[in-house]
């Protein structure tokens, strides 16, 4: 999708209004793209070619951040629960010391993947002044340790996708390329306006949490076990595989059963000390190693 340009617009229009109009155009285009995809899937399902098998289970995971040990532990845990499919919410790279290995492992899964802000920055040669110092140093190191093939794969990822009967995005649905944070019911409400499926999974905050919309009301719900109820919509954060920030250092992800209409969050232990040593050996900031042990 091409960007929205201010060139050639009426000179007497205030620039703020023009930027707002451009934002509306971009959001509307993204909304229409997802809406068309949803309608296509619904049509195929009604024809019988995309009906959901009763034994289908999805492992939904994201914010891996180049933590290979955590990713391997999550995949092993998911397979122990007979997961049949995977979906990745982005930020495969950044912060930790195995970016290329994590890209390759996710790529081998052949699963739907959406782009995260670290994926975007690591695959481009852009200014890093808007990132905090820890993130900026990690991104530059990541850029230096990814192949061009890895970077192209990251660049080609979409911001949002519909998978079977649910949506995946890294940050928000209303402005996915702006990398906004959903930390409250009010912020979740904006994404619900662009959600064309009953369930949407997202990441970015590294904190597992859920929001449910019932009519016009949006409420926060506990991120442990959710039964998907008819007539309601759900915007669910599965937490982070590679750098949890909710005070629990264990890797976080969720398992979704479309036929049973149930989402269950999982926490998985992994060898944190090994990852911390890799960070130090790579010359990455010490703070990145310490925070893994604290889950913050």
C-alpha positions as a Markdown table, in Angstrom:
| # | Residue | x | y | z |
|---|---|---|---|---|
| 1 | Unk | 0.0 | 0.0 | 0.0 |
| 2 | Unk | 1.4 | 3.4 | -1.0 |
| 3 | Unk | 1.9 | 6.2 | 1.5 |
| 4 | Unk | -0.4 | 9.2 | 1.7 |
| 5 | Unk | 1.3 | 12.4 | 0.3 |
| 6 | Unk | 0.6 | 16.0 | 1.2 |
| 7 | Unk | 2.0 | 17.1 | -2.2 |
| 8 | Unk | -0.5 | 18.7 | -4.6 |
| 9 | Unk | -3.1 | 19.5 | -1.9 |
| 10 | Unk | -4.8 | 22.8 | -1.5 |
| 11 | Unk | -2.3 | 25.3 | -0.2 |
| 12 | Unk | -4.8 | 27.0 | 2.1 |
| 13 | Unk | -5.6 | 23.8 | 4.0 |
| 14 | Unk | -3.9 | 23.7 | 7.5 |
| 15 | Unk | -1.2 | 21.0 | 7.6 |
| 16 | Unk | -2.7 | 19.4 | 10.7 |
| 17 | Unk | -6.0 | 18.9 | 8.8 |
| 18 | Unk | -4.1 | 17.4 | 5.9 |
| 19 | Unk | -2.2 | 15.0 | 8.1 |
| 20 | Unk | -5.5 | 14.0 | 9.8 |
| 21 | Unk | -7.1 | 13.4 | 6.4 |
| 22 | Unk | -4.1 | 11.3 | 5.4 |
| 23 | Unk | -4.4 | 9.3 | 8.6 |
| 24 | Unk | -8.1 | 8.6 | 8.0 |
| 25 | Unk | -7.3 | 7.5 | 4.4 |
| 26 | Unk | -4.6 | 5.1 | 5.6 |
| 27 | Unk | -6.7 | 3.7 | 8.4 |
| 28 | Unk | -9.7 | 3.3 | 6.1 |
| 29 | Unk | -7.6 | 1.4 | 3.5 |
| 30 | Unk | -6.3 | -1.0 | 6.2 |
| 31 | Unk | -9.9 | -1.5 | 7.5 |
| 32 | Unk | -11.2 | -2.2 | 4.0 |
| 33 | Unk | -8.3 | -4.7 | 3.3 |
| 34 | Unk | -9.1 | -6.6 | 6.5 |
| 35 | Unk | -12.8 | -6.4 | 5.9 |
| 36 | Unk | -12.4 | -7.9 | 2.4 |
| 37 | Unk | -10.2 | -10.7 | 3.7 |
| 38 | Unk | -12.8 | -11.5 | 6.4 |
| 39 | Unk | -15.7 | -11.6 | 3.9 |
| 40 | Unk | -13.7 | -13.8 | 1.6 |
| 41 | Unk | -12.9 | -16.3 | 4.5 |
| 42 | Unk | -16.6 | -16.3 | 5.5 |
| 43 | Unk | -17.7 | -17.0 | 2.0 |
| 44 | Unk | -15.2 | -19.9 | 1.6 |
| 45 | Unk | -16.2 | -21.3 | 5.0 |
| 46 | Unk | -19.9 | -21.3 | 4.0 |
| 47 | Unk | -19.0 | -23.2 | 0.9 |
| 48 | Unk | -17.3 | -25.9 | 3.0 |
| 49 | Unk | -13.7 | -25.4 | 1.9 |
| 50 | Unk | -12.5 | -23.6 | 5.0 |
| 51 | Unk | -14.5 | -25.2 | 7.8 |
| 52 | Unk | -12.6 | -25.4 | 11.0 |
| 53 | Unk | -11.6 | -28.9 | 12.0 |
| 54 | Unk | -12.7 | -30.0 | 15.5 |
| 55 | Unk | -9.2 | -30.8 | 16.6 |
| 56 | Unk | -7.6 | -27.5 | 15.4 |
| 57 | Unk | -5.5 | -25.7 | 18.0 |
| 58 | Unk | -3.4 | -22.5 | 17.4 |
| 59 | Unk | -0.4 | -21.5 | 19.5 |
| 60 | Unk | -0.4 | -17.7 | 19.4 |
| 61 | Unk | 2.9 | -16.2 | 20.3 |
| 62 | Unk | 5.0 | -13.0 | 19.8 |
| 63 | Unk | 7.5 | -10.6 | 21.1 |
| 64 | Unk | 10.2 | -13.2 | 20.8 |
| 65 | Unk | 13.0 | -10.6 | 20.7 |
| 66 | Unk | 15.7 | -12.9 | 19.5 |
| 67 | Unk | 15.4 | -15.1 | 22.6 |
| 68 | Unk | 16.0 | -18.5 | 21.1 |
| 69 | Unk | 15.8 | -20.5 | 24.3 |
| 70 | Unk | 12.5 | -19.0 | 25.2 |
| 71 | Unk | 11.1 | -19.6 | 21.7 |
| 72 | Unk | 12.2 | -23.2 | 21.6 |
| 73 | Unk | 10.7 | -23.8 | 25.1 |
| 74 | Unk | 7.3 | -22.3 | 23.9 |
| 75 | Unk | 7.2 | -24.4 | 20.8 |
| 76 | Unk | 8.0 | -27.5 | 22.7 |
| 77 | Unk | 5.3 | -26.7 | 25.3 |
| 78 | Unk | 2.7 | -26.0 | 22.5 |
| 79 | Unk | 3.4 | -29.3 | 20.8 |
| 80 | Unk | 3.0 | -31.1 | 24.1 |
| 81 | Unk | -0.6 | -29.9 | 24.0 |
| 82 | Unk | -1.2 | -31.2 | 20.4 |
| 83 | Unk | -1.2 | -27.7 | 18.9 |
| 84 | Unk | -1.8 | -28.1 | 15.1 |
| 85 | Unk | -1.0 | -24.5 | 13.9 |
| 86 | Unk | 1.0 | -21.5 | 14.9 |
| 87 | Unk | 0.6 | -17.7 | 14.5 |
| 88 | Unk | 3.2 | -15.1 | 15.3 |
| 89 | Unk | 2.4 | -11.6 | 16.5 |
| 90 | Unk | 5.8 | -10.0 | 15.5 |
| 91 | Unk | 8.9 | -8.6 | 17.1 |
| 92 | Unk | 10.8 | -11.7 | 16.2 |
| 93 | Unk | 14.0 | -9.8 | 16.7 |
| 94 | Unk | 15.5 | -7.1 | 19.0 |
| 95 | Unk | 17.0 | -6.9 | 22.5 |
| 96 | Unk | 18.5 | -10.5 | 22.7 |
| 97 | Unk | 21.3 | -12.3 | 21.0 |
| 98 | Unk | 19.9 | -14.7 | 18.5 |
| 99 | Unk | 18.0 | -12.7 | 15.9 |
| 100 | Unk | 18.9 | -14.7 | 12.8 |
| 101 | Unk | 18.2 | -18.0 | 14.5 |
| 102 | Unk | 14.8 | -16.9 | 15.7 |
| 103 | Unk | 13.9 | -15.6 | 12.2 |
| 104 | Unk | 14.9 | -18.9 | 10.7 |
| 105 | Unk | 12.9 | -20.9 | 13.3 |
| 106 | Unk | 9.7 | -18.9 | 12.8 |
| 107 | Unk | 10.2 | -19.0 | 9.1 |
| 108 | Unk | 10.4 | -22.8 | 9.2 |
| 109 | Unk | 7.1 | -23.0 | 10.9 |
| 110 | Unk | 5.4 | -21.6 | 7.8 |
| 111 | Unk | 2.8 | -19.9 | 9.9 |
| 112 | Unk | 1.1 | -16.5 | 9.6 |
| 113 | Unk | 3.4 | -13.7 | 11.0 |
| 114 | Unk | 2.8 | -10.0 | 11.3 |
| 115 | Unk | 5.4 | -7.2 | 11.6 |
| 116 | Unk | 6.4 | -5.7 | 14.9 |
| 117 | Unk | 8.2 | -2.3 | 15.4 |
| 118 | Unk | 11.5 | -4.0 | 16.1 |
| 119 | Unk | 11.1 | -6.1 | 12.9 |
| 120 | Unk | 10.6 | -2.9 | 11.0 |
| 121 | Unk | 13.5 | -1.0 | 12.5 |
| 122 | Unk | 15.9 | -3.9 | 12.3 |
| 123 | Unk | 15.2 | -4.4 | 8.6 |
| 124 | Unk | 15.5 | -0.8 | 7.6 |
| 125 | Unk | 18.3 | 1.8 | 7.7 |
| 126 | Unk | 16.4 | 4.5 | 9.5 |
| 127 | Unk | 17.1 | 6.9 | 12.3 |
| 128 | Unk | 16.7 | 5.4 | 15.8 |
| 129 | Unk | 16.3 | 8.7 | 17.8 |
| 130 | Unk | 12.7 | 7.9 | 18.7 |
| 131 | Unk | 13.8 | 4.6 | 20.5 |
| 132 | Unk | 15.1 | 4.5 | 24.1 |
| 133 | Unk | 18.8 | 4.0 | 24.4 |
| 134 | Unk | 18.5 | 0.3 | 25.2 |
| 135 | Unk | 16.3 | -0.4 | 22.3 |
| 136 | Unk | 18.4 | 1.7 | 19.9 |
| 137 | Unk | 21.6 | -0.1 | 20.8 |
| 138 | Unk | 19.9 | -3.5 | 20.5 |
| 139 | Unk | 18.4 | -2.6 | 17.1 |
| 140 | Unk | 21.7 | -1.4 | 15.7 |
| 141 | Unk | 23.4 | -4.6 | 16.9 |
| 142 | Unk | 20.5 | -6.6 | 15.4 |
| 143 | Unk | 20.9 | -4.8 | 12.1 |
| 144 | Unk | 24.6 | -5.8 | 12.0 |
| 145 | Unk | 23.8 | -9.5 | 12.8 |
| 146 | Unk | 21.0 | -10.1 | 10.3 |
| 147 | Unk | 21.5 | -11.3 | 6.7 |
| 148 | Unk | 19.9 | -9.4 | 3.8 |
| 149 | Unk | 17.6 | -12.4 | 3.3 |
| 150 | Unk | 16.5 | -12.1 | 7.0 |
| 151 | Unk | 15.8 | -8.4 | 6.6 |
| 152 | Unk | 13.8 | -8.8 | 3.4 |
| 153 | Unk | 11.6 | -11.4 | 5.1 |
| 154 | Unk | 11.0 | -9.0 | 7.9 |
| 155 | Unk | 10.3 | -6.1 | 5.5 |
| 156 | Unk | 7.7 | -8.2 | 3.6 |
| 157 | Unk | 5.6 | -8.9 | 6.7 |
| 158 | Unk | 2.1 | -7.3 | 6.9 |
| 159 | Unk | 0.9 | -5.2 | 9.9 |
| 160 | Unk | -2.3 | -7.2 | 10.4 |
| 161 | Unk | -3.7 | -10.5 | 9.1 |
| 162 | Unk | -6.9 | -12.6 | 9.4 |
| 163 | Unk | -6.2 | -16.2 | 10.1 |
| 164 | Unk | -9.2 | -18.6 | 9.8 |
| 165 | Unk | -11.7 | -17.0 | 12.2 |
| 166 | Unk | -9.4 | -14.5 | 14.1 |
| 167 | Unk | -7.2 | -11.5 | 13.5 |
| 168 | Unk | -3.5 | -11.0 | 14.4 |
| 169 | Unk | -1.7 | -7.7 | 14.8 |
| 170 | Unk | 1.3 | -6.5 | 16.7 |
| 171 | Unk | 0.1 | -3.3 | 18.2 |
| 172 | Unk | -3.3 | -1.9 | 17.3 |
| 173 | Unk | -5.9 | -2.3 | 14.5 |
| 174 | Unk | -6.8 | 1.3 | 14.0 |
| 175 | Unk | -3.3 | 2.5 | 13.3 |
| 176 | Unk | -1.1 | -0.6 | 13.2 |
| 177 | Unk | 1.9 | 1.2 | 11.7 |
| 178 | Unk | 2.0 | 3.8 | 14.4 |
| 179 | Unk | 2.9 | 1.2 | 17.0 |
| 180 | Unk | 0.5 | 2.5 | 19.7 |
| 181 | Unk | 0.2 | 0.7 | 23.0 |
| 182 | Unk | -3.1 | -0.8 | 24.2 |
| 183 | Unk | -2.9 | -0.6 | 28.0 |
| 184 | Unk | -6.5 | 0.2 | 28.9 |
| 185 | Unk | -10.1 | -0.5 | 27.9 |
| 186 | Unk | -10.3 | 2.9 | 26.4 |
| 187 | Unk | -7.3 | 2.2 | 24.1 |
| 188 | Unk | -8.7 | -1.2 | 23.2 |
| 189 | Unk | -12.0 | 0.4 | 22.2 |
| 190 | Unk | -10.3 | 2.1 | 19.2 |
| 191 | Unk | -9.1 | -1.2 | 17.8 |
| 192 | Unk | -12.5 | -2.9 | 18.3 |
| 193 | Unk | -13.9 | -0.4 | 15.8 |
| 194 | Unk | -11.6 | -2.0 | 13.1 |
| 195 | Unk | -12.0 | -5.6 | 14.2 |
| 196 | Unk | -13.9 | -7.7 | 11.7 |
| 197 | Unk | -13.5 | -11.0 | 13.6 |
| 198 | Unk | -14.8 | -12.0 | 17.0 |
| 199 | Unk | -11.3 | -12.5 | 18.3 |
| 200 | Unk | -8.1 | -10.5 | 17.7 |
| 201 | Unk | -4.7 | -11.3 | 19.2 |
| 202 | Unk | -2.0 | -8.6 | 19.7 |
| 203 | Unk | 1.3 | -8.0 | 21.6 |
| 204 | Unk | 3.7 | -5.1 | 21.8 |
| 205 | Unk | 3.2 | -4.3 | 25.5 |
| 206 | Unk | 4.7 | -7.6 | 26.7 |
| 207 | Unk | 1.9 | -7.9 | 29.3 |
| 208 | Unk | -0.8 | -10.6 | 29.0 |
| 209 | Unk | -4.2 | -9.1 | 29.3 |
| 210 | Unk | -7.6 | -9.3 | 27.6 |
| 211 | Unk | -10.4 | -6.9 | 26.7 |
| 212 | Unk | -14.0 | -7.8 | 25.9 |
| 213 | Unk | -16.6 | -5.7 | 24.1 |
| 214 | Unk | -20.2 | -6.4 | 24.9 |
| 215 | Unk | -22.5 | -4.0 | 23.1 |
| 216 | Unk | -20.9 | -0.6 | 23.6 |
| 217 | Unk | -19.1 | -1.6 | 26.9 |
| 218 | Unk | -15.4 | -2.5 | 26.8 |
| 219 | Unk | -14.0 | -4.2 | 29.9 |
| 220 | Unk | -10.6 | -5.7 | 31.0 |
| 221 | Unk | -10.7 | -9.4 | 31.7 |
| 222 | Unk | -8.2 | -11.8 | 33.3 |
| 223 | Unk | -5.6 | -13.3 | 31.0 |
| 224 | Unk | -5.6 | -16.9 | 32.1 |
| 225 | Unk | -8.6 | -18.7 | 30.6 |
| 226 | Unk | -11.3 | -17.1 | 28.4 |
| 227 | Unk | -14.4 | -18.7 | 27.0 |
| 228 | Unk | -15.4 | -16.9 | 23.8 |
| 229 | Unk | -19.1 | -16.0 | 24.1 |
| 230 | Unk | -21.5 | -15.4 | 21.2 |
| 231 | Unk | -22.3 | -11.7 | 20.7 |
| 232 | Unk | -19.0 | -10.4 | 22.2 |
| 233 | Unk | -15.7 | -9.4 | 20.8 |
| 234 | Unk | -12.3 | -10.1 | 22.3 |
| 235 | Unk | -9.0 | -8.2 | 22.0 |
| 236 | Unk | -6.4 | -10.4 | 23.7 |
| 237 | Unk | -2.7 | -9.9 | 24.4 |
| 238 | Unk | -0.8 | -13.1 | 24.7 |
| 239 | Unk | 2.3 | -11.6 | 26.5 |
| 240 | Unk | 5.9 | -12.0 | 25.5 |
| 241 | Unk | 8.0 | -15.0 | 24.7 |
| 242 | Unk | 11.4 | -13.4 | 24.9 |
| 243 | Unk | 11.0 | -10.4 | 27.3 |
| 244 | Unk | 8.0 | -10.6 | 29.7 |
| 245 | Unk | 7.2 | -7.4 | 31.6 |
| 246 | Unk | 4.5 | -8.4 | 34.0 |
| 247 | Unk | 6.8 | -9.4 | 36.8 |
| 248 | Unk | 6.9 | -13.1 | 35.8 |
| 249 | Unk | 10.1 | -14.0 | 33.9 |
| 250 | Unk | 8.6 | -17.1 | 32.3 |
| 251 | Unk | 7.8 | -17.0 | 28.6 |
| 252 | Unk | 4.2 | -16.3 | 27.8 |
| 253 | Unk | 1.9 | -17.3 | 24.9 |
| 254 | Unk | -1.7 | -18.6 | 24.4 |
| 255 | Unk | -3.4 | -21.6 | 22.9 |
| 256 | Unk | -6.7 | -20.9 | 21.0 |
| 257 | Unk | -9.2 | -23.7 | 20.1 |
| 258 | Unk | -11.6 | -22.2 | 17.5 |
| 259 | Unk | -14.0 | -25.2 | 17.7 |
| 260 | Unk | -14.1 | -25.1 | 21.5 |
| 261 | Unk | -14.1 | -21.3 | 21.6 |
| 262 | Unk | -11.5 | -21.2 | 24.4 |
| 263 | Unk | -8.2 | -19.3 | 24.9 |
| 264 | Unk | -5.8 | -20.5 | 27.5 |
| 265 | Unk | -2.6 | -18.6 | 28.4 |
| 266 | Unk | 0.6 | -20.5 | 29.1 |
| 267 | Unk | 3.7 | -19.7 | 31.1 |
| 268 | Unk | 6.9 | -21.6 | 30.3 |
| 269 | Unk | 10.2 | -21.8 | 32.0 |
| 270 | Unk | 13.4 | -21.7 | 30.0 |
| 271 | Unk | 17.2 | -21.3 | 30.8 |
| 272 | Unk | 17.3 | -17.6 | 31.5 |
| 273 | Unk | 20.9 | -17.7 | 32.7 |
| 274 | Unk | 22.1 | -19.0 | 29.3 |
| 275 | Unk | 20.3 | -16.2 | 27.5 |
| 276 | Unk | 21.8 | -13.6 | 29.9 |
| 277 | Unk | 25.3 | -14.9 | 29.2 |
| 278 | Unk | 24.7 | -14.7 | 25.4 |
| 279 | Unk | 23.6 | -11.0 | 25.8 |
| 280 | Unk | 26.9 | -10.3 | 27.7 |
| 281 | Unk | 29.0 | -12.2 | 25.3 |
| 282 | Unk | 27.5 | -10.2 | 22.4 |
| 283 | Unk | 28.3 | -6.9 | 24.1 |
| 284 | Unk | 24.7 | -5.9 | 24.4 |
| 285 | Unk | 23.7 | -3.6 | 27.4 |
| 286 | Unk | 23.8 | -5.3 | 30.8 |
| 287 | Unk | 20.3 | -4.0 | 31.6 |
| 288 | Unk | 18.9 | -6.3 | 28.9 |
| 289 | Unk | 20.3 | -9.3 | 30.6 |
| 290 | Unk | 19.2 | -8.3 | 34.1 |
| 291 | Unk | 15.6 | -7.5 | 33.1 |
| 292 | Unk | 15.0 | -11.1 | 31.9 |
| 293 | Unk | 15.5 | -12.4 | 35.4 |
| 294 | Unk | 13.0 | -9.9 | 36.8 |
| 295 | Unk | 10.4 | -10.2 | 34.1 |
| 296 | Unk | 10.3 | -6.4 | 33.7 |
